[in-house]
Amino acid sequence: MSNSQIENTSRSIASSTENKPLSHISLAAFSPNTTLGKVLNFFAPVLDSLLGIKKLNRLYLEQKFSGLDKQDFSEKLLAALGVSILSTDKVLTKIPKTGKCIVICNHPYGMVEGVIIAKILTDYRNDTKVMANIALQVFTEINNYFIFANPLKPQAAINSTAIKQCYRHVENDGLLVIFPAGRVSFYQSEHKIITDGNWNRLAVNIAEKTQAPILPIFISGTNSTLFHRLGRIYYRFRLLMLAREMFKLQNHKITLSANNLITPKQLRVFNNSEMKNNLLRLQCYLNDQQYFQPWPQDEIKTSFSPVAEKTEYNLIEAELDKLPKKQHLLTFKYYVVYYGYQTQIPNCVKEIARLRELTFRDLDEGSGEPYDTDTFDATYMHLFIYDNNNKQITGAYRIGQTDRLQKQNGLAQLYLSQMFNFNKDFISQQEPCLEMGRSFIITREQKSYHSLLLLWKGIGAYVCQNPRYRTFYGTVSLSKQYDPRSVAIIEKMMVKASAGVTAKTAFTGQLHPEVTQFIENNTVELDELSVIISAIEKDGKGIPVLLKQYHKLGANFHCMAIDTNFNQTPGLLLSVHFPSAPQKLLKLYLGDNKTEYLAYKE
């Protein structure tokens, strides 16, 4: 054979190798070397056609996917399938650029979301690995994305190898993606929704051992109605239809959504792996936009008045000097706690109303007027802190004495009657109570523990002077700076509906059925609830400090309502039987007078 013939033959062999597809997209590619495997191999062409695999192979050949770089392959595949991915930037900003991290996702489609997540996260971090079903091995070009497992055979050797690889990857500061369901979402007849099956705890276990943060990502959408109907007849039909389902995504928009990264410290608040896993699943499904209802737009004010000028401190101090000694409740360093009525301290009340407006505006709750005031300021008692060093009021409570107020016009004299419909037995007509409201602490003092403590020690000193007051009523305002989902969760978890009270304007927050199911099936402690809320809130804030305070006192939470007189702010109605509060807190607030207060009888 001549040299030219040899060269032609070599080129011919090379050409045929180049033209040979790199991926073998057929059921035959998965046929084991067994009798069943040989049967599958024999029928593979027919099954490939029925299941849409032949169409997928044709797409692969026509689009010349063979041999492409994994990122180019993924981009071209998603474009050919007609899939658009939305909101990726909002999700990526939640993921650290370097260091160990775990991403977990729901599994709505079965195949395409693995490619989507791998492509997007690899664009952001090239150390991304995705734990995926061995079915994706059929695409040789993108095998490097994945750590393969077999969710249909939990005891398969490949799974233990995959788990070790996952641990090692995170330990080496990599980014790992896990689909905890292990298989595609399906119709849950018990709850009448399409959602994931049970989540495995692999992500929680790896996070605990490696101290890696976790980001739950929700992937929107689902497979076709036919897919889910056939899946209800026989569950394996779901697996057989996955390839065909991919071709139903033309012009389909898939949105990725995430709340906050959940840190190892936050996970440790939950005392067992099951609760930690439930928390992660909850945070994933909270992002389903079908169940997200934003706050209504506030009415645009034609004018937003400047907050009034500060009241001269000499006017305030002149009023304080004239107060009876018993209305000077306590002193701590240069702070003094007083109480008084508008007729005694008009300038003090005016300054309190100014500071309320200033503080509430920071929470999107201001009236828009120079002062936050109403007719109740004239009839309620004002308990407040005066800072002698800085010559200003730093915080206050507005307190209604029900025995004093109801003599004038019954329940209508109570501010709470504007928000709630009360049965006459609910707020006792016989036993004197205190209605606690309109509390604030100025911005400068809000990070200081002593301001709230001083207010409550002042309340303690007042009830020791007036021991007939045993029950407190009030609302905790949940600012509209909180996400509506947070408010809905707080309502669902904390309110135990009480006979005798209903909301005049109800809060109508919406929650995903997964979230409702979580709340119904789990007992959640207050610190756990705070973690749930902080994982939702953009600024990472937990539940309000005042809510924690009332909860520690043993409050009962009766009802949620919208305060139409307070910028449509949701408020949580509560009551506290003060003598039943924990002894430690009673000692803190009542001091040496605790025994005498508890022993009081009308």
C-alpha positions, 0 to 999 in steps of 0.5 A: 500500500502506497503512502498516499493510500495509507494517509487516505485510509487514516483520514477516513478512520479519523473522519468516521470517529469525529462523526460518531456521536459522543453520547448514545441516547437510547434505553440500550445505553442503560441495559445491564448485561443480564437476560432482562438487559438483553430483552430491553436492548432488543426492544430499545428502538421501539421503546425509544420511539414511544418514550420520546428518547428517539426524538431527543436523540434526533435533536442531539444530532440535528443541533450538533451537540456532540462533543460540545463543552458542557456549558455550550451544550447546556445553553444550546439544549435549553435554547432548543427546548425553548426554555427561558430561565428568570430571576437568576441574578437574584438567586446568585447574589445569595450564594457566596463566591467562594467557600463551602456551600450547599444548594437544595432544590425541589424537583418539578420536572425530573431532568431539565432542572438538573441541567439548568442549575448546573449551567447557571451555578457553573457560570457563577462558580466553576467548582459546582457539582450537582448530585444527579440521577444516573439517567443524565449519564446519557449526555456524556458531554455534561457528565462532568457537572454531576455526581451520579446516584441511583434514587430508585435503588437506595442500596446500590453501590453507586450511592455510597460512592456518591455520598462520599464524593459529596462530602469530600467536595463540600469539605474542599470548599466546593459548591454542591447541589442536591435535589433531596426528593431524589425523584420528580414531584408528583400529585399528593392526593392527601394534600391535593397538590403537586409537590416533592415526595419525602426529602432525604437528609443528606444535605442536612448531614453534610451541612452539619459535618462540614459546617456549610451554609445552605440555600434552598432554591424553588424552581417554578412549574411542573410537568403536564397534566397527562404526566401526573394522571398517568403517574397516579395510575402507576408511579413508574409511568412518571420515570418513563415519560420524563424524556417526552415531557422535556419537549413540552417546555417550548416557550416555557419560563422557569423562575428560580427563587430563594430567600436567605442563605441559612447558616450553620448557627441558624440550623443548630437552633433546631434540635434534630435532623428531621426538624432541620430538614423540614425547615429547609423544605419549608424555606424552599416552598415559601418561594412559590410565587403562586402563593405570594401576595405582596402588601397592597400599595399605600395610598399616595399622600399628596403631602407628607408633612415634616415631623414637628419641631422638638419640644423645648426640654425646659417645658417638659422638665417644668411639667415633670417637676410638678408631677406627684411623687408617686408618678415618679416610678423609678430612676436608673443612672440618668434615666427616670420613668414617669407616668402622667395624663395629658391634662398634667403634662401636655408638653410631654404628651406632645413630644411623645406624639412627635417621637412616635411619628418619627419612630413609626415613619422609620417602620412605614407606619407613620401617619404622615402628620407632624404628630402621631396623635388621636383622641385617645391621647387625652384619655389614656395614661402615658408611661415614659422614660426621660433621659436627664443627660440628653434632655429628651424622652427616649421611649413610652407606652400609652396605657388605658385603664379599662375601669376608668375608661369604660365608666364613660362609654363602655368598650368604645373608649378602648383603642382596641375596639377600633380593630376588634369586635369584642364580646362583653365577657372578653375584656372583663367588665368586672376586673380592671385591666390595662390596655397597652399600646402605642409603644416606641423606643427612639432609634438611638436606643433601640439596640440597648436592652435597658430601654425596654427593661426600664419601661417594663420595670416602670409598668411593674412599679405602677401595678405595685402601686395599683395591684388591682390591675392583673391582666394586660391587653394589647397588640404587637404591631407587625410592621409592613417592613415584614414580608407578608409571608412572615406575618402569615406564619406568625399568625398561623403559629402563634394565634389560638382563636379565642371566643369573643373576639374577631377582627374588624378588618382581617389579615388575609395572608396566603401560605403554600400548603407545604407551609401549612402542613409544616405548621400543623405537623410540628411544634415550633419554639419561639427561637425556631420561629425567629429563624424561620422569619429571619430566613425570609426577611431581606434584612435577616430580622427575626420576630419583633422584640416586643412579641418576644417580650410578651411571649416570655410573660406567658401571653395568649395571642387571640387574633390578628387584625389590620389597624386601619387607623395606623397605616393598615398595619397588621396587629396581633391581639394578646393578653397577659395575666401578669401574676401568672408570668414566670417568677424570674420576670416578676422578680425583675419587674416588681422587685421587692414588691413582688410578694405583696403584689401577688398576695393582693385580693380585691 
